Amino acid sequence: MFIKECDDQLSSQILQTMQPILDTFSEMLGIWLKFFDVSGRYIITGQNTRPCNFCQMVRAVPKGLERCHYFARQAVNQSKNKRGPFKSVCHAGLVTVTVPIIVEDRCFGALMSGEIVEEPAEEIKREVLKRTADLPLDQERLINYFQELPLWEPREVEILAKTLYAISNCFIELGMTLARKEKVELVKALREAEFRALQAQINPHFLFNTLNTIEMLAMIEGARHTAQIVHSLAQILRHNLFSRTELTTVASELESISHYLLIQQCRLGERLRVFQNIPPDLLEMQIPALTLQPLVENAVVHGLEPLEGPGILEITGEAANDYIVFIIRDNGVGIAEPKLKDLRSRIMELKSNTDTLGLVNIQKRCRLLYGPGYGVTIISVLGKGTEVRLKLPKTTNTGGVAGEAAYC
């Protein structure tokens, strides 16, 4: 079994851990703390603090804002080569402390403080005037804002740097712990599912021998439709029970779906119309086994069977640069908004009940194999139908995954 260590997942856990601590710490010190990603883009800041009047004035000018962003990118680039906090002077002359967020030699970004005036203030004031001379600013007003800023002693800046470094290490450890915990839970859930599937294989040869006997008797007695149904049922069970690998081809999954739909069309007759549009170049792509069939089954059982009148089921596939999307759409009874909200929440949090077991199981397996960003999303309108999308990375028939979704 392949399990992907997903950088996005770890980064998300770090950010979730960081926000409340960042809020408290920035409010306590009265300084603007922010986290940048590796491109120098703001990701999160303290929610209860904002840039000082000095910085707001500089950033109100397009050229000043551009310089702020450029300085942030430069600071993050510097942090990639450092193991600890470092002090620098921003383009406008204020002191900043930058702490890289590095996990296993990979830089996720940097935590940065701002708006620090380190003694002696007069020297810094002259530097501020020099650095902002070419900006269209009221210099007198700018210096007044500068003088509002509290003075920091060098020792205080040093303590701040050490504190931010200690906090960043806590972010990293907590984020990694949460990521590992989630991965362990996913592995455990998948193993339990595999064990239940193994239990379901009790004496399968007897079952298939019986079905083959029924199929032959139906043919002898001239019950052609009965023989077809028994044959399709046997093929579905064989596909489900004897799938020895985690991945299968799109073609194989569609074959199983065709057998399932033959049985349903024998039951529902003209009430079920099926339209399928899967590009030929997707047929040999690798996808997790038993992912599309449960989605089709949900559409038929929950969307179309209760519908009065003809039902339409559409199965389509779309390809992008590095991922594919399968769309299962029906014009059935749809899902009421409260139930849809609960369904989406359970899929997102991987918490199943009797109504969501299949969907949550698919989501767990996609998360386990490929990480966040892949899996199931649902759109539905009561009385108009439901659309379920399954997003998967493009996986070659040798097991390789395009782009970021690489196995390790």
Salt bridges, closest charged atoms under 4 A:
GLU5 OE2 - LYS183 NZ 2.80
ASP7 OD2 - ARG106 NE 3.00
ASP37 OD2 - ARG41 NH2 3.05
ASP105 OD1 - ARG83 NH2 2.63
GLU118 OE1 - LYS87 NZ 3.15
GLU122 OE2 - LYS125 NZ 3.51
GLU127 OE2 - ARG131 NE 2.75
ASP134 OD2 - LYS63 NZ 3.18
ASP134 OD2 - ARG67 NH2 2.32
GLU158 OE2 - ARG155 NH1 3.36
GLU158 OE2 - LYS162 NZ 3.40
GLU182 OE2 - ARG367 NH2 1.91
GLU215 OE2 - HIS231 ND1 3.55
GLU246 OE2 - ARG365 NE 3.28
GLU253 OE1 - HIS239 NE2 3.38
GLU305 OE2 - ARG267 NH1 3.02
GLU314 OE1 - ARG329 NH1 2.97
ASP342 OD2 - ARG346 NE 3.24
GLU349 OE1 - LYS351 NZ 3.46
GLU387 OE1 - ARG329 NE 2.87
GLU387 OE2 - ARG389 NE 2.75
